[in-house]
Amino acid sequence: AFGSSVLATANVLMASVFNPGEVIIEHAACEPEIICLAHFMKAMGARISGEGTPLITVKGVTRLNGCEFSVIPDRIEAGTFIAAALATKSHITIEGVETGHLTSVLNISEQIGATLALKNNSSIDIRADKLRPVNITTLPYPGFPTDLQAQFMSCLCFAKGTSLITEKIYPDRFMHVAELNRMGASIQRSGPYAIIEGKQKLYGAETMASDLRASAALVVGALAAEGKSQILRVYHIDRGYENIENKFNKLGAKVKRV
């Protein structure tokens, strides 16, 4: 049996809205993005119930109307900045977030060594000093998101001791391992598992991004590494982040796109 899929759920949800009669989506994804999409479609006149549960019901309509709608904050972008703060042992504040969507990420961050202060469910103050090794297993929401696995692998490279990452969503999502090892990391991959032997330092190197989240992971690793790094094929990162280099530079980093 296949597990839930965010994109499959979203596509079936959209394809069903004009279908005569009733469509029941079983094993639906429960991610906040699915709930947001359903709320958007309902604001336009769709008849949807059960969003946020594994069983969504769609009753067909003949038309949708225009509406004004605000999308939810990007929890993966927020998680990427959390990983960067951990890796660089920095103190930053992330605003405009939905902290309730990041429960599993914040729990893991505290296990790694973060000190967190949440405010009004929309702001995260994070500081980190000494990092601790942890075990992370990616799972469908509300579990730890696979889209943050690579970024947190980067920060665990600086946590002295042995960490284990188990990738249960995309077992082959480890293209970033070899690139982090180019920077001096000690990561071994075996099937859906990655074993990270944390070190005090990584070193700047020329690396190549293979996909969106691997790009972000290499940026996180490079920010915390000693010396200058160059990341090739970084255009992947633009699929999921807007002006990420500018945001890091505002935090004191030195990132330049060439």
C-alpha positions in Angstrom: 0.0 0.0 0.0 1.2 3.5 -0.8 1.4 6.2 1.9 -0.2 9.6 1.6 1.1 12.1 -0.9 0.8 15.9 -0.6 0.9 16.6 -4.3 -1.4 13.6 -5.2 -3.9 14.8 -2.6 -3.7 18.4 -3.9 -4.2 17.3 -7.5 -7.1 15.0 -6.8 -8.7 17.7 -4.6 -8.5 20.2 -7.5 -9.6 17.7 -10.1 -12.7 16.7 -8.1 -14.1 20.2 -7.5 -16.2 20.2 -10.8 -16.9 16.5 -10.8 -20.6 15.7 -10.7 -21.5 13.9 -7.4 -19.2 13.1 -4.6 -15.6 12.2 -4.5 -14.0 10.6 -1.4 -10.2 10.9 -1.1 -8.8 8.1 1.2 -5.3 8.2 2.7 -5.3 11.9 2.1 -2.3 13.9 3.2 -2.9 16.0 6.4 -0.2 18.6 5.8 -1.0 22.3 6.5 -0.6 23.0 2.9 -3.5 20.7 2.0 -5.7 22.4 4.6 -4.7 25.8 3.2 -5.6 24.7 -0.3 -9.0 23.3 0.8 -9.7 26.6 2.6 -8.8 28.6 -0.5 -11.1 26.4 -2.7 -13.9 26.7 -0.1 -13.5 30.4 -0.1 -14.2 30.3 -3.9 -17.3 28.1 -3.4 -16.0 24.6 -3.4 -17.8 22.0 -1.1 -15.0 20.2 0.8 -15.0 18.6 4.2 -12.5 16.6 6.2 -9.3 18.5 5.2 -6.6 17.8 7.8 -7.8 14.2 8.2 -7.0 11.1 6.1 -10.5 11.2 4.6 -11.5 14.2 2.5 -15.0 14.5 0.8 -15.5 16.7 -2.2 -19.0 17.5 -3.5 -18.9 18.8 -7.1 -20.0 22.3 -7.9 -20.6 24.0 -11.3 -18.5 27.1 -10.8 -16.1 28.8 -8.5 -15.9 32.5 -7.6 -13.0 34.9 -7.1 -11.8 35.6 -3.6 -9.1 37.3 -1.5 -7.0 34.8 0.4 -3.8 34.8 2.4 -1.6 31.7 2.2 0.1 30.2 5.3 3.8 30.9 6.0 6.3 28.5 4.6 7.2 26.1 7.4 10.1 24.6 5.4 11.8 27.9 4.9 11.4 28.7 8.6 12.9 25.2 9.4 15.8 26.0 7.1 16.7 29.1 9.0 16.4 27.1 12.3 18.9 24.6 10.9 21.2 27.4 9.9 21.0 29.0 13.4 21.9 25.6 14.9 24.8 24.9 12.6 26.3 28.3 13.1 25.5 28.4 16.8 23.7 31.8 16.3 20.9 33.8 17.9 18.2 34.8 15.5 14.5 35.7 15.5 12.2 34.3 12.8 9.0 36.2 12.4 5.9 35.6 10.3 5.7 31.9 11.0 3.0 29.5 12.2 4.7 27.9 15.1 2.0 25.3 15.4 3.1 23.9 12.1 6.6 23.3 13.3 6.1 21.3 16.5 8.2 18.3 15.4 10.9 20.5 14.1 11.1 22.6 17.3 11.1 19.4 19.4 14.1 18.1 17.5 15.8 21.5 17.6 15.6 21.5 21.4 17.0 18.0 21.5 19.9 19.2 19.4 20.5 22.0 21.9 18.4 25.0 20.8 17.0 27.4 23.4 13.6 28.5 22.0 11.2 31.3 22.9 7.9 31.4 21.0 5.7 34.5 20.8 2.1 34.9 19.7 2.3 31.7 17.6 4.1 33.8 14.9 7.6 34.4 16.1 10.5 32.1 17.1 13.6 33.3 19.0 16.3 30.7 18.7 19.8 30.5 20.1 22.3 27.6 20.1 25.6 26.9 21.7 26.7 23.3 22.1 25.0 20.9 19.7 24.0 17.3 20.7 23.6 14.3 18.4 20.1 13.1 17.8 18.1 10.5 15.9 15.6 11.8 13.3 13.0 9.9 11.4 11.1 11.6 8.6 7.3 11.0 8.6 4.2 12.5 7.2 2.8 15.5 9.0 2.8 16.0 12.0 6.1 14.1 12.0 9.4 15.5 11.0 9.3 16.7 7.4 11.4 15.0 4.7 11.9 18.5 3.2 14.0 19.4 6.2 16.0 16.2 6.4 19.0 17.5 4.3 19.2 20.8 6.2 19.2 19.2 9.6 21.8 16.7 8.4 24.1 19.6 7.8 23.7 21.0 11.3 24.2 17.5 12.8 27.6 17.4 11.1 28.6 19.9 13.9 27.1 17.9 16.8 29.9 15.9 18.4 28.8 12.3 18.5 26.8 9.9 16.3 23.4 10.9 14.8 21.1 8.7 12.8 18.7 9.9 10.2 16.0 7.5 8.9 14.3 8.6 5.7 10.9 7.0 5.5 9.3 9.2 2.8 11.9 9.2 0.1 14.5 6.5 0.9 16.9 7.6 -1.8 16.9 11.3 -0.8 20.6 11.4 0.1 22.2 13.1 -2.8 23.6 15.8 -0.5 25.6 13.2 1.5 28.6 13.0 -0.9 28.7 16.8 -1.2 28.8 17.4 2.6 31.5 14.8 2.8 33.5 16.9 0.3 33.5 19.6 3.1 34.9 17.2 5.6 31.8 15.7 7.0 31.7 12.0 8.0 28.4 10.6 6.8 27.7 7.0 5.8 24.6 6.0 4.0 23.0 2.5 4.1 19.6 2.2 2.4 17.2 4.6 4.1 19.6 5.4 6.9 22.4 8.0 7.2 24.9 7.8 10.0 26.5 11.2 10.9 29.7 11.3 13.0 29.7 14.9 14.2 32.8 17.0 14.1 33.9 20.4 15.4 34.6 21.8 11.9 33.8 21.5 8.2 35.8 23.2 5.6 34.9 25.3 2.5 34.8 23.4 -0.7 33.3 23.3 -4.2 30.1 21.4 -4.1 27.2 20.7 -6.5 23.6 21.0 -5.7 21.4 18.1 -7.0 17.9 19.4 -6.0 16.0 22.0 -4.0 16.6 20.8 -0.4 20.1 19.6 -1.1 20.9 23.2 -2.2 19.6 24.5 1.1 21.6 21.9 3.0 24.8 22.9 1.3 24.2 26.6 2.0 23.6 25.7 5.7 26.8 23.6 5.8 28.8 26.4 4.0 27.6 29.0 6.4 29.0 27.1 9.3 32.2 25.8 7.6 35.6 27.3 7.9 36.6 29.1 4.8 35.0 29.9 1.4 32.6 27.5 -0.3 31.2 27.5 -3.8 27.9 25.8 -4.6 27.3 24.9 -8.3 23.8 24.5 -9.9 22.4 26.6 -7.1 19.4 27.5 -9.3 17.6 24.6 -7.8 17.2 26.6 -4.6 15.0 29.2 -6.3 12.2 26.7 -6.6 11.6 26.9 -2.9 13.2 30.1 -1.5 12.9 33.7 -2.5 16.1 35.7 -2.3 17.6 33.4 0.3 21.0 35.0 -0.1 19.6 38.4 0.8 17.9 37.0 3.9 21.1 35.3 5.1 23.1 38.4 4.4 20.8 40.4 6.6 21.7 38.0 9.4 25.4 38.7 8.9 26.3 36.0 6.5 28.4 36.6 3.4 26.6 35.0 0.5 27.0 36.1 -3.1 25.3 34.7 -6.2 27.6 34.7 -9.3 
